[in-house]
Amino acid sequence: MNYHKKTVRDVDVRGKKVLLRCDFNVPMAKDGSGVITDDKRIRASLPTIRYLLENGAAVIACSHMGKPNATYAAYVKKQTEKGKDPASLTEEGWKKSLEQLSLKPVAARLGQLLGQEVIMAADVVGPDAAAKAAALQPGQILLLENTRFEPGETKNDPELAKKLASMADLYVSDAFGAVHRAHASTVGVAAYLPAVSGFLIQKELEIIGGALADPKRPLVAILGGSKVSSKIGVINNLLSIADTIIIGGGMAYTFSAAQGGQVGDSLLEPDWKDYANDMVKKAAEKGVKLLLPVDTVCADAFAPDAKSQVVKAGRIPDGWQGLDIGPETVKLYCDAVKDAGTVIWNGPMGVFEFPAFAKGTEAVARALSETSAITIIGGGDSAAAVAQLGYADKMTHISTGGGASLEFMEGKELPGVACLLDQ
């Protein structure tokens, strides 16, 4: 895939209506108060929005929020448990689901951050959105309702894409967290409008794309998280690029079991043991250093206050489960990143949500903060861990897309990037 895409700087936006796809899928308070608990994604969109507004564009922003169908299903289940007839809930329940996932709180917060009114549409491509988009003037910004309120969004329905595109003269994609999905607002609209990237996507492509295509060496990749199955594609791709691959997190126990180790009650994917052994073999053939844990912090239960002990890797007793890398492994992994030129990290080393089992993840984060290497955190849990542990401002780049950055590192084509104009 060509990562060199045209950006908003490569086109004239003055006097144009710009359909801007953002990622405003922000976490909200669970009490239904409409309070945004983390506005990082809104803040990440500001440079592109400000550029467009300051250069005479009228901005029609759009985004998804949550999963309306799943929210409605949860609502129906809850009401059914209270004795209500599911057939009577359809309209009322759907409306309540939509209220929880409305972008109205986003419009309010975005307006505060921009210091100007953000006009809110009552629908996505309905009469209210169409009228407000038609009346929009240069320097003004309109936010459409949650794109997933339209059933055609996730199906990449051409009719929905055409209606969205009809409001604007130009499409700007700046939602990196959604570019791995071929939806109407991420891919479909590009069939009807010239399509370029915003600054957020440009940064992701330059930094992650650059690290994969022409890294400053040695390139060290740290892969954690729970499942080997979700990382096999990444490991496979990195075996052709990296100098060292470090394995941690729950996925390490499948590698350990594949090599004949005892993993007790640790997370294990038995069907992926052969793949784990294949990866070890390929690494040896390619001259890539593959580091696996040499010791483990295991616990007698999956709980923050569980009894714990350190054991050698592959010697976890029955009834115990590995929840973190051990002290010898911490030293091995931290030493491996000291002289790196580039470090890519995706997935925590253990159950970092429990303080007693966050030591491995914290030690790796600290080692990355102290190295002079280019440090790239691949979104998702790794980004959450780095932020929670207080090292976010010490990293070169923290990706805004978990699934997108993972597929990027696998070498997969990202449909929401492929549809943009090449430079």
C-alpha atoms as one frame of an Amber mdcrd trajectory, in Angstrom:
protein
   0.000   0.000   0.000   1.215   3.499  -0.831   1.505   5.505   2.406   2.329
   8.779   0.617  -1.069  10.416   0.467  -2.175  13.950  -0.320  -3.035  16.035
   2.732  -5.174  19.101   3.373  -2.083  21.203   2.571  -2.006  19.814  -0.991
  -5.470  21.129  -1.923  -7.168  24.525  -1.906  -9.835  24.470   0.801 -10.865
  28.157   0.668 -14.600  28.578   0.127 -15.145  24.824   0.075 -17.391  22.651
   2.171 -15.269  19.898   3.654 -16.652  16.591   4.925 -14.218  15.724   7.726
 -14.241  12.183   9.167 -13.034  12.356  12.767 -12.760   9.742  15.493 -14.975
  11.128  18.247 -15.705   7.678  19.698 -14.849   8.928  23.187 -15.515   7.192
  26.512 -18.566   8.488  28.360 -19.614   8.253  32.022 -21.672   5.104  32.544
 -24.392   6.905  34.524 -25.961   8.328  31.339 -25.029  11.903  32.322 -23.381
  12.602  28.952 -20.050  13.458  30.612 -16.999  12.710  28.457 -14.399  10.989
  30.651 -11.468  11.354  28.229 -11.377  13.937  25.418  -8.022  12.931  23.890
  -9.595  11.943  20.567 -11.399  15.280  20.312  -8.177  17.168  21.047  -6.323
  15.058  18.446  -8.663  16.383  15.735  -8.096  20.076  16.562  -5.041  20.800
  14.340  -6.884  19.675  11.186 -10.147  21.409  12.143  -8.360  24.675  12.980
  -6.382  24.565   9.724  -9.557  24.113   7.680 -11.488  26.855   9.489  -8.583
  29.328   9.401  -8.143  28.704   5.673 -11.716  29.557   4.774 -13.393  26.155
   4.692 -16.813  25.271   6.061 -16.363  22.038   8.028 -18.959  19.256   8.154
 -17.530  16.872  10.754 -18.770  13.319  11.193 -17.901  10.345  13.406 -19.280
   7.133  14.829 -19.861   6.536  18.530 -20.178   3.077  20.045 -22.334   0.275
  18.671 -26.026   1.221  18.555 -27.248  -2.318  17.840 -25.334  -3.755  20.801
 -26.540  -0.928  23.050 -30.130  -1.583  22.027 -29.724  -5.350  22.594 -28.430
  -4.665  26.123 -31.386  -2.359  26.753 -33.907  -4.982  25.593 -32.255  -7.633
  27.787 -32.414  -5.365  30.832 -36.069  -4.441  30.258 -37.037  -8.072  29.568
 -35.480  -9.071  32.886 -37.772  -6.489  34.498 -40.764  -8.290  32.964 -41.449
  -6.049  29.959 -42.552  -7.507  26.619 -39.653  -7.092  24.083 -42.167  -6.401
  21.286 -43.309  -3.234  23.066 -39.798  -1.846  23.402 -38.678  -1.393  19.821
 -39.297   2.309  19.222 -38.866   3.505  22.803 -35.760   1.359  23.339 -34.112
   2.379  20.100 -34.601   6.054  20.967 -33.091   5.509  24.419 -30.125   3.683
  22.873 -29.560   6.572  20.466 -29.674   9.116  23.293 -26.755   7.341  25.013
 -24.712   7.377  21.809 -25.537  10.858  20.549 -22.645  13.130  19.601 -24.280
  16.124  21.319 -21.797  16.039  24.247 -18.959  15.933  21.683 -20.313  19.040
  19.942 -20.375  20.859  23.288 -16.817  19.840  24.216 -15.457  20.537  20.726
 -17.037  23.999  20.857 -15.298  24.698  24.195 -11.929  23.599  22.800 -12.315
  25.587  19.559 -13.769  28.648  21.257 -16.662  28.815  18.808 -20.094  27.312
  18.283 -20.282  23.813  16.842 -23.656  23.510  15.099 -25.242  20.131  15.881
 -27.339  18.263  13.321 -30.258  16.184  14.554 -29.512  13.448  11.996 -26.779
  12.161   9.673 -28.125  12.713   6.152 -31.722  13.640   6.974 -33.499  16.957
   6.447 -31.865  18.705   9.423 -28.308  17.767   8.411 -28.979  18.639   4.758
 -30.433  22.076   5.609 -27.674  22.965   8.067 -24.942  21.780   5.657 -26.459
  23.861   2.837 -26.521  26.986   5.035 -23.000  26.504   6.434 -20.604  29.403
   5.815 -16.771  29.462   5.610 -15.284  29.422   9.119 -18.285  27.560  10.578
 -18.375  23.946  11.751 -21.284  21.504  11.751 -21.244  18.105  13.474 -23.489
  15.389  12.036 -25.102  12.840  14.344 -23.505   9.443  15.001 -22.894   7.878
  11.564 -23.812   4.450  12.948 -27.378   5.641  13.464 -27.592   4.953   9.719
 -27.798   1.178   9.057 -25.869   1.650   5.796 -22.758   3.015   7.534 -21.136
  -0.282   8.514 -22.266  -1.889   5.219 -20.493   0.818   3.185 -23.814   1.502
   1.479 -23.237   3.542  -1.722 -26.510   5.456  -1.269 -25.502   6.649   2.196
 -22.002   7.513   0.948 -23.513   9.493  -1.930 -25.804  11.455   0.422 -22.883
  12.277   2.750 -20.715  13.329  -0.192 -23.481  15.496  -1.679 -23.122  17.940
   1.231 -19.478  18.751   0.469 -16.827  19.569  -2.161 -13.931  17.701  -0.536
 -13.454  14.730   1.805 -10.774  14.798   4.512 -10.084  11.644   6.501  -8.573
  12.152   9.942  -9.939   9.154  11.889  -6.964   6.790  11.990  -8.765   4.611
  14.529 -11.389   3.775  11.869  -9.346   3.443   8.634  -9.154  -0.349   8.901
 -12.943  -0.461   8.408 -14.519  -0.049   4.968 -17.571   1.962   6.033 -19.604
   4.558   4.130 -18.016   7.498   5.996 -14.441   6.123   5.898 -14.245   4.695
   2.361 -17.534   5.030   0.473 -17.509   8.840   0.262 -14.124   8.787  -1.482
 -15.853   7.411  -4.598 -17.776  10.696  -4.934 -15.351  13.357  -3.647 -11.630
  14.141  -3.927 -10.194  12.537  -0.762  -7.120  13.613   1.230  -5.769  13.044
   4.737  -5.808  15.313   7.749  -2.772  15.928   9.957  -3.518  13.085  12.367
  -3.530  10.396   9.681  -0.528  12.034   7.998   1.437  11.737  11.256   0.445
   8.085  11.767   1.445   7.169   8.212   4.756   9.008   8.401   5.822   7.676
  11.806   4.546   4.080  11.757   4.974   3.733   7.978   8.509   5.134   8.243
   9.391   2.771  11.097   8.258  -0.208   9.038   9.684   0.868   5.682  13.017
   2.412   6.710  13.583   2.139  10.468  16.468   3.593  12.432  18.217   0.409
  13.549  18.287  -1.731  15.542  14.498  -2.104  15.324  13.065  -3.748  18.448
   9.426  -4.849  18.461   7.756  -5.555  21.813   4.552  -7.577  21.522   2.302
  -8.373  24.453  -1.369  -8.717  25.128  -3.444 -11.786  25.723  -3.591 -13.774
  22.493  -1.053 -15.168  20.045  -3.871 -15.527  17.505  -4.346 -11.748  17.340
  -0.620 -11.086  16.879   0.524 -13.860  14.517   0.164 -11.578  11.469   2.183
  -8.848  13.165   4.944 -11.236  14.269   5.091 -12.731  10.788   5.456  -9.321
   9.137   7.982  -8.064  11.698  10.170 -11.152  11.202  11.142  -9.604   7.857
  11.795  -6.149   9.344  12.842  -6.292  13.004  16.223  -7.072  14.521  14.717
  -8.179  17.849  11.193  -9.311  18.759  10.203  -9.429  22.425   7.194 -11.494
  23.533   5.273 -10.791  26.750   1.768 -10.795  28.159  -0.650 -13.709  28.060
   0.527 -14.757  24.612   3.890 -15.782  26.085   2.292 -18.817  27.771   1.278
 -20.317  24.429   4.931 -20.026  23.322   6.029 -21.597  26.619   3.557 -24.493
  26.327   4.595 -25.013  22.694   8.149 -25.604  23.903   7.025 -28.152  26.495
   6.691 -25.817  29.465   4.165 -26.126  32.282   1.830 -23.118  32.323  -0.668
 -24.124  35.057  -3.925 -22.209  34.644  -2.350 -19.440  32.558  -4.021 -18.071
  29.459  -3.354 -20.593  26.701  -4.379 -21.079  23.079  -3.599 -24.788  22.461
  -4.551 -24.562  18.773  -1.838 -21.959  18.196   1.126 -23.857  19.671   2.330
 -25.014  16.243   2.227 -21.434  14.968   4.239 -20.293  17.993   6.901 -22.912
  17.243   6.901 -21.867  13.570   7.578 -18.260  14.614  10.525 -19.361  16.788
  11.908 -21.395  13.888  11.449 -18.566  11.358  13.169 -16.110  13.676  16.197
 -18.407  13.913  16.283 -18.832  10.124  16.101 -15.068   9.534  18.628 -14.175
  12.212  16.049 -12.258  14.244  16.556 -12.344  18.004  13.290 -13.607  19.535
  13.172 -13.044  23.292  10.733 -14.992  25.464  10.230 -14.676  29.240  12.779
 -16.521  31.390  10.718 -16.111  34.575   7.126 -15.307  35.474   5.142 -13.727
  38.279   2.283 -16.150  38.839  -0.738 -15.944  41.118  -3.177 -18.368  42.737
  -6.155 -16.426  41.342  -6.993 -13.738  38.778  -7.429 -11.002  41.381  -5.596
  -7.821  42.422  -4.872  -9.214  45.903  -3.983 -12.767  44.845  -1.041 -14.571
  46.455   1.935 -14.442  44.061   5.348 -15.995  43.515   8.146 -15.802  40.937
   8.937 -19.020  39.062  11.112 -19.958  36.111   9.332 -19.784  32.751   7.644
 -23.079  31.941   7.410 -24.094  35.613   4.103 -22.596  36.675   2.458 -24.946
  39.226  -1.020 -26.391  38.719  -3.693 -24.041  40.022  -1.497 -20.967  39.429
  -1.510 -18.579  36.468   1.074 -16.225  35.006   0.034 -12.560  35.322   3.307
 -10.702  34.654   6.876 -11.128  33.460   9.398 -11.814  36.231  12.387  -9.690
  37.393  14.994 -11.544  35.270  12.807 -11.074  32.192  12.356  -7.388  33.036
  16.147  -6.954  33.024  16.519  -8.936  29.769  13.836  -6.879  27.994  15.000
  -3.515  29.306  18.582  -4.260  28.235  17.286  -5.112  24.732  15.828  -1.626
  24.211  18.750   0.387  25.645  20.688   0.650  22.385  17.716   0.406  20.000
  17.243   2.879  17.166  13.491   2.278  16.936  11.120   0.530  19.343   7.543
  -0.440  18.432   5.430  -1.611  21.358   1.991  -3.213  21.083   0.441  -4.970
  24.092   1.192  -4.906  27.842   3.548  -7.359  29.558   1.005  -8.444  32.169
  -2.257  -7.567  33.880  -1.281  -3.908  34.311  -4.766  -3.049  35.618  -3.748
  -4.800  38.887  -0.905  -2.799  40.541   0.745  -5.986  41.874   1.079  -7.297
  38.302   1.923  -4.041  36.507   5.646  -4.089  37.329   6.761  -5.650  34.045
   4.713  -3.236  31.929   5.912  -0.277  34.008   9.572  -1.321  33.757   9.330
  -1.598  29.967   7.567   1.790  29.768  10.310   3.337  31.933  13.037   1.761
  29.767  11.402   3.229  26.655  11.191   6.644  28.319  14.940   6.537  29.026
  16.163   5.350  25.624  17.188   7.729  22.845  15.367   5.505  20.324  12.269
   6.489  18.338   9.507   4.979  20.495   6.142   4.116  18.957   3.227   2.826
  21.036   0.685   0.972  18.914  -2.552   2.154  20.463  -5.076   0.083  22.421
  -4.025  -1.378  25.773  -0.381  -0.340  25.336  -1.422   3.298  24.964  -3.720
   2.986  27.987  -0.917   1.425  30.043   1.640   4.086  29.116  -0.857   6.839
  29.958  -1.921   5.184  33.235   1.699   4.723  34.324   2.608   8.337  33.523
   5.030   7.840  30.623   2.880   9.109  27.733   4.764  12.394  27.280   8.091
  10.537  27.082   7.167   8.554  23.940   7.862   9.708  20.377   4.417   8.678
  19.174   1.329   7.038  20.638  -0.996   5.779  17.923  -4.641   6.831  18.072
  -5.807   3.541  16.540  -5.537   0.151  18.239  -6.980  -2.122  15.533  -5.744
   0.134  12.723  -2.161   0.260  14.007  -2.179  -3.522  14.473  -3.300  -4.112
  10.869  -0.792  -1.487   9.717   1.992  -3.454  11.446   0.720  -6.644   9.836
   1.355  -5.047   6.455  -2.356  -5.155   5.577  -3.943  -2.593   3.310  -6.017
  -0.100   5.292  -9.105   0.625   3.164  -9.594   4.094   4.664  -6.056   5.032
   3.618  -5.993   3.243   0.240  -8.994   5.320  -0.933  -7.133   8.648  -0.448
  -5.399  10.446  -3.333  -1.724   9.569  -3.803   0.892  12.292  -3.725
